[in-house]
């Protein structure tokens, strides 16, 4: 009876140790010798081309939603006029939305390069998107808001039309405030 107690303790300690060693040996033995197992594989160029329209639609839709929600609609509601209640806050939000829109439109143009039909359709819009680069700061300051709002609205409508002609229908998607702040 005295001898079985230490043997049971050794068995209880030895079994988990052996199981751990067996699992470790099995896990390391599953890898191949080809060296590819540790290298992550990215998206192939075929996949990038395959999702070009989807990415374009998503980015252009976010840009369109931000433009309408925080630039065009407040302008039409008169929130950018001198003396309007909440004017400063509306202009700051419009400036952020303008920067977000510019960022997403540039991403949409890059996405369009992955699809030949879409690339041809949006190629003439590159200059219009680049022209938006300095407009968010004008919005924040409240400078010539009518012209700035018109530029954003015209560019968004041109992108939507180009997408539609290439078979990539763009619908407005309003970004969250967190997305807007990140740009």
C-alpha positions as CSV (number, residue, x, y, z in Angstrom):
1,X,0.0,0.0,0.0
2,X,2.9,2.3,0.8
3,X,4.5,1.5,-2.6
4,X,1.4,2.2,-4.8
5,X,0.9,5.8,-3.6
6,X,4.2,7.1,-5.1
7,X,3.6,5.1,-8.3
8,X,0.2,6.7,-8.7
9,X,1.7,10.2,-8.2
10,X,4.4,9.5,-10.8
11,X,1.8,8.2,-13.3
12,X,-0.4,11.3,-12.7
13,X,2.6,13.5,-13.5
14,X,3.9,11.4,-16.4
15,X,0.7,11.0,-18.4
16,X,0.2,14.8,-19.0
17,X,3.8,15.2,-19.8
18,X,3.7,12.5,-22.5
19,X,0.5,13.9,-24.0
20,X,2.1,17.3,-24.3
21,X,5.2,15.9,-26.0
22,X,3.0,13.9,-28.4
23,X,1.0,16.9,-29.3
24,X,4.1,19.0,-29.8
25,X,5.8,16.4,-32.0
26,X,2.6,16.0,-34.0
27,X,2.2,19.7,-34.6
28,X,5.8,20.2,-35.7
29,X,5.7,17.2,-37.9
30,X,2.7,18.4,-39.9
31,X,4.6,21.2,-41.6
32,X,6.2,20.6,-45.0
33,X,9.8,21.1,-46.1
34,X,8.8,23.4,-48.9
35,X,9.3,26.6,-46.9
36,X,5.9,28.0,-48.0
37,X,4.1,27.2,-44.8
38,X,5.3,30.3,-43.0
39,X,4.9,32.7,-45.9
40,X,1.5,34.4,-46.0
41,X,-0.1,34.4,-49.4
42,X,-1.6,37.7,-50.6
43,X,-4.4,38.2,-53.0
44,X,-3.5,37.3,-56.5
45,X,-3.8,39.8,-59.3
46,X,-6.8,37.8,-60.6
47,X,-8.6,38.3,-57.3
48,X,-7.8,42.0,-57.2
49,X,-9.2,42.3,-60.7
50,X,-12.2,40.2,-59.7
51,X,-13.2,42.5,-56.8
52,X,-12.3,45.8,-58.5
53,X,-15.9,46.7,-59.2
54,X,-17.0,45.8,-55.7
55,X,-14.3,47.9,-54.1
56,X,-15.0,50.8,-56.5
57,X,-18.7,50.7,-55.6
58,X,-18.0,50.5,-51.9
59,X,-15.5,53.4,-51.9
60,X,-17.5,55.6,-54.3
61,X,-20.7,54.9,-52.3
62,X,-19.0,56.0,-49.0
63,X,-17.8,59.1,-50.7
64,X,-21.3,59.8,-52.1
65,X,-22.9,59.2,-48.8
66,X,-20.5,61.5,-46.9
67,X,-20.9,64.2,-49.5
68,X,-24.7,64.2,-49.4
69,X,-25.0,63.8,-45.6
70,X,-22.5,66.3,-44.4
71,X,-21.9,68.7,-47.3
72,X,-24.9,68.9,-49.7
73,X,-27.8,68.4,-47.3
74,X,-26.5,71.0,-44.6
75,X,-25.8,73.4,-47.4
76,X,-29.4,73.1,-48.8
77,X,-30.7,73.4,-45.2
78,X,-28.9,76.8,-44.9
79,X,-26.5,75.6,-42.1
80,X,-23.5,77.2,-43.9
81,X,-25.0,80.7,-44.1
82,X,-23.5,83.4,-41.9
83,X,-25.3,83.6,-38.6
84,X,-26.9,80.2,-38.9
85,X,-27.2,78.2,-35.7
86,X,-24.5,75.5,-35.5
87,X,-22.7,77.0,-38.6
88,X,-19.2,76.4,-37.3
89,X,-19.9,72.8,-36.3
90,X,-21.6,72.1,-39.6
91,X,-18.6,73.6,-41.5
92,X,-16.1,71.5,-39.5
93,X,-18.1,68.3,-40.2
94,X,-18.3,69.3,-43.8
95,X,-14.5,69.8,-43.9
96,X,-14.0,66.3,-42.4
97,X,-16.5,64.9,-44.9
98,X,-14.7,66.6,-47.7
99,X,-11.4,65.1,-46.7
100,X,-13.0,61.7,-46.3
101,X,-14.7,62.0,-49.7
102,X,-11.4,62.9,-51.4
103,X,-9.7,60.0,-49.8
104,X,-12.4,57.5,-50.8
105,X,-12.7,58.8,-54.3
106,X,-8.9,58.4,-54.8
107,X,-9.3,54.8,-53.5
108,X,-12.2,54.2,-55.9
109,X,-10.1,55.5,-58.8
110,X,-7.3,53.1,-57.8
111,X,-9.8,50.2,-57.6
112,X,-11.2,51.1,-61.0
113,X,-7.8,50.4,-62.5
114,X,-8.4,46.7,-61.8
115,X,-11.2,46.5,-64.3
116,X,-10.6,47.6,-67.9
117,X,-14.2,48.8,-68.6
118,X,-14.3,50.7,-65.3
119,X,-10.9,52.1,-65.8
120,X,-11.9,53.6,-69.2
121,X,-15.1,55.1,-67.7
122,X,-13.4,56.8,-64.8
123,X,-10.2,57.9,-66.5
124,X,-11.6,61.4,-67.4
125,X,-12.6,61.9,-63.7
126,X,-9.1,61.9,-62.3
127,X,-8.5,65.6,-62.7
128,X,-11.9,66.4,-61.1
129,X,-11.1,64.2,-58.1
130,X,-7.7,65.9,-57.7
131,X,-9.4,69.3,-57.9
132,X,-11.2,68.4,-54.6
133,X,-7.9,68.2,-52.7
134,X,-7.9,71.7,-51.3
135,X,-11.6,72.1,-51.0
136,X,-12.1,70.6,-47.5
137,X,-10.0,73.4,-45.9
138,X,-12.2,75.9,-47.7
139,X,-15.3,74.3,-46.3
140,X,-13.9,74.4,-42.8
141,X,-13.2,78.1,-43.1
142,X,-16.6,78.8,-44.8
143,X,-15.0,80.2,-47.9
144,X,-17.2,80.2,-51.1
145,X,-19.3,77.4,-49.8
146,X,-21.7,77.4,-52.8
147,X,-18.8,76.7,-55.3
148,X,-17.2,74.1,-53.0
149,X,-20.5,72.2,-52.5
150,X,-21.2,72.3,-56.2
151,X,-17.7,70.9,-57.0
152,X,-18.2,68.0,-54.6
153,X,-21.8,67.3,-55.8
154,X,-20.7,67.5,-59.5
155,X,-17.7,65.1,-59.0
156,X,-19.8,62.6,-57.1
157,X,-22.5,62.6,-59.8
158,X,-19.8,62.1,-62.5
159,X,-18.3,59.2,-60.6
160,X,-21.8,57.6,-60.2
161,X,-22.5,58.1,-63.9
162,X,-19.2,56.6,-64.9
163,X,-19.8,53.6,-62.6
164,X,-23.3,53.1,-64.0
165,X,-21.9,53.2,-67.6
166,X,-19.4,50.5,-66.7
167,X,-22.0,48.3,-64.9
168,X,-21.0,49.3,-61.4
169,X,-24.0,51.0,-59.9
170,X,-23.0,53.3,-57.0
171,X,-25.4,53.9,-54.2
172,X,-25.0,56.3,-51.3
173,X,-23.6,54.7,-48.1
174,X,-23.4,57.1,-45.2
175,X,-20.1,56.4,-43.3
176,X,-20.1,56.3,-39.5
177,X,-18.6,59.1,-37.5
178,X,-15.6,56.9,-36.7
179,X,-15.0,56.2,-40.4
180,X,-15.3,59.9,-41.1
181,X,-12.8,60.9,-38.5
182,X,-10.3,58.3,-39.7
183,X,-10.5,59.6,-43.3
